[in-house]
Amino acid sequence: MAPKSAKLNLQEGEEKRLFQKISDKPHQFSHYRRLARLLCRRKRPEEAVLILKMALNRLPGEKAGERKELNKHLARVYEDSGDFNRATRLYRKLIREYPEDFVSYERLERIYRKAGREKEMIKILGGVDKENRQRKRALKLLIRLEKDLNELKAARRYLKKFIDEFGPDFSRLKDLGRLYEKSGYLKQALRFYKRASRLKPDDPNIILIIGVCQKKAGLLSKARKTFGRILRLKPGFYGAHIQLAEMDIKEGKLKEAESHLKKLDARWPGNSRVKINRAHILLKRSEPAEALKLAREGLRDTPFYYTDEMSLGHQVLSGGHGRLGNDEDRRYHEIMSRRIKGSSDFFRTTAELIDELIAGGDLELGLKVTEGLLEKFPGNSLASLKKAEIYRMQGREEEALSLAERASRESNPRYLRDKIGGLNLMSEIYEGKGLKDKARRSRQLAEELAAK
């Protein structure tokens, strides 16, 4: 945003015609907004701000609705031009003055989310009382924010309030069950899943969710019956076949498992989870080299958010390397399989594991886990920074510096901490090399960013 001393520099044509209309009819506020929008389109937000402030100064006191719209327009100009401090202050003022206009909440949440300040937004949304007609939307946003922060207990609390105040429906009951399941409360999860299923008794997806939860809870006979029920309702259903195949493999029923996998191959050739399960069968049949090859393919193709599938892939790879005596690879895949199983956030879980390994001095395994993370998230600033830290501890300073520089180029404000971390690590490496000027510049930039 330009400094306060910015002046209007209107061009001939539409800009001056609109300004003439403002001069002729200073209380026709649509002209101000049209000129402000034109100036924003032409990348001159500082002049748009002057026009909108001019309108606000001329606005009669009784026109509260017009004042609200002009202030919303002004806040959006601040936001779009990157002046987030002024935008934040104005949106918060609008929320205080017009608590039932949800647009300001949504715009403020967007700014706070990008800046990693979700907790501040949660506090504001928590102040939306039951009498406010926007209560429903506020609760929905609260639930989403708490889930994004992995604050599952808080998310459950708000979702229960939502159900109490606005009634149960299929999606709300299923979501509440999922939140209990993610926290490990399987009995409570099953209760809400079954309530949801009663609203859609022939929906195979909710029946599958119940079966998987039963399997997690050790209710294997019930889980088999549940998966079998799905196949009676919808023959060929992927989720039921793959779950039964995995149960059969675990119990040593390899022919039965292969029968399920063949049915899946017919409809989904090359599926990553099918590959991993076929690799598991090969491992059970004492063919570790073939199992490793197929499991690598499957794991490579598995999206990172399918953490249980990835866990199984690492489990098979751990077993294959163990059979072949590759202890270092066995350790890596074993710890990955254990740590990501049931995780709701692959990246966070893996990053925490790296920190633990570095703190424990197991740098080689930490490096291997970091490289695995970068395979799924190429160029990620935090993963690059962690790899740089390990390289530095190993005395590989040039490689560490290159990775720290990569982290320092992070442009997303949500990951500002990674950018600052990269600059600080660069400063330390430069200092060790005796490059005082470079060290000072990196440190100064890090301090300036941290002060914002």
Helices and strands as residue ranges (DSSP letters): H 14-24, H 29-41, H 45-58, H 64-80, H 84-97, H 102-114, H 118-126, H 135-148, H 152-166, H 170-182, H 186-199, H 204-216, H 220-233, H 238-250, H 254-267, H 272-284, H 288-301, H 307-324, H 327-340, H 346-359, H 363-376, H 381-393, H 397-408, G 413-415, H 416-433, H 436-451
